[in-house]
Each structure stands twice: as structure tokens, then as C-alpha cells.
């Protein structure tokens, strides 16, 4: 469990969900064990509600975690990380030009566009439309996009990616 405390950029709700999966326990089972409503657990996992010290201690006891304030400490680490990295989150492309479905597994406003540049470029060139590809190419610059795309070693969506590279990077 101590390795979770070192993970600065991970929300405490995500850690709780991961622990539940490892223990093969559902949110509903945990809520019954704690005698709380299921939505209280879900709100913690989704980040709609913050962990209190008391709730953290109660969860630790129920999940047999022997680190007092475990979830509360993870939450504090995450909040510190978020506040110290906020300028990184303020630097982003024009999100109105990127389809919500393009980033189906995350919220675009939560992406660290510098840190995850290669992933963003790959995703856009594999799933994006003309507007998204042009926005990302303008945002990062053609040379940077070209370099990121050259690092991709997988065959998944390679045909689509190569077609988009030829159309939007090589052609212009």
C-alpha cells in the first residue's frame, strides 16, 4: 500500500477503485460493509466528494489497510500535485476543435498537453478528423508532430495514421 502514497498525480478515488478491484469487491459491497449509501462511495471514486479524515480511517479499517489516514494522505498529495502543475493544465489547444469522443477515456481539460504530447498526437492521428488534426498540428508544430509520429512502433491503426500523416504533414 505504501507505493500508492508515492504516486503524486493519482486521485485518491482512483486508488480506492483499484484497491476494490484487487480485492474483488464492488462499491455496493463496500457501502454495505461501511453502512453508508452506495452513492457516497461512488462520489469518492469519481472525485465528486473529498475524503475526510474520519471517512478515510473508516475505509482503512474496512479494507484492512494499516496506514492511518491513507486515503486522506493520497488526496493531499494529489491536491498538491494539481496545484503545482496547474500552469501545465492551462496550456492547451483550442478544445472546441477537438471532439469529446476523441478523448473518450479522459476529460480534455484534465490532460497535461506537454507531458502527454506523444499520446495526444497518436490519438488524434488515429481517431481525429481534419479539424482536430489541423489543430494539434498547429498547436505542437509540424516538426514536433512528425517526430512524435515517427516514434510509434505499433501497427494498430497504422494505415489510418499513415494516411493522415501523408495528407496533413507531408503534403503541406
Secondary structure, DSSP 8 states (H G I E B T S, - for coil): -HHHHT-TTS-HHHHHHHHHHHTT--HHHHHHHHTS-HHHHHHHHTTSS---HHHHHHHHHHTT--STTHHHHHHHHHHHHHHHSHHHHH----GGGS-GGGGTTS-GGG--TTTTHHHHHHHHHHH--HHHHHHHHHHH-HHHHHHHHHT----TTHHHHHHHHIIIII--
